Amino acid sequence: MRRRGNVLDVFDERGRIIGHISISSQDEVLGWTADTVIVRRGRRVYHYDARGRIKGTRPL
């Protein structure tokens, strides 16, 4: 994963971009695995799949 301004680029194991996640400068990346990216936005935590689709949210 790479943060590029207001975009997170998500890569596969071969280094190819497989997804993008739009974020603001105030959002915080809490972590990631091979298939999940976790981002804090204000008082909510968002779980994305590797392609940038929301899998779920929860309050902080």
C-alpha positions in Angstrom: 0.0 0.0 0.0 1.2 3.5 -0.8 -0.4 6.9 0.2 -0.3 9.4 -2.6 -1.9 12.6 -1.5 -5.5 11.9 -0.9 -5.4 8.4 -2.4 -4.2 5.0 -1.1 -2.9 2.7 -3.8 -3.3 -1.0 -3.0 -1.0 -3.5 -4.6 -1.1 -7.2 -5.1 1.8 -9.5 -4.2 3.4 -8.9 -7.6 3.4 -5.1 -7.1 0.5 -4.3 -9.5 -2.1 -1.8 -8.4 -5.4 -3.5 -7.8 -7.4 -0.8 -6.0 -7.6 2.8 -4.8 -9.1 4.3 -1.7 -9.9 8.0 -1.5 -9.0 9.5 1.8 -8.7 13.0 3.3 -5.6 14.5 4.9 -7.2 14.0 8.3 -7.9 10.3 7.8 -5.5 7.9 9.5 -4.5 4.5 8.1 -4.7 2.1 11.1 -3.4 -0.9 9.4 -3.7 -3.4 6.5 -3.3 -7.0 5.6 -3.3 -8.8 2.2 -7.0 -8.3 1.8 -8.1 -5.5 4.2 -7.3 -1.8 4.7 -8.5 -0.1 7.9 -8.9 3.7 7.9 -10.1 6.0 10.8 -12.3 8.9 9.7 -13.2 11.0 12.6 -15.0 8.8 15.1 -15.6 5.9 12.7 -13.4 3.1 11.5 -13.8 1.8 7.9 -12.8 -1.6 6.7 -12.0 -1.8 2.9 -11.2 -4.8 0.8 -8.0 -4.8 -1.3 -10.0 -3.4 -4.3 -11.2 -0.3 -2.3 -14.8 -1.5 -1.6 -16.2 -0.9 1.9 -16.6 -4.1 3.8 -17.9 -2.5 7.0 -17.8 0.4 9.5 -17.9 0.7 13.2 -17.7 3.5 15.8 -14.4 4.3 17.3 
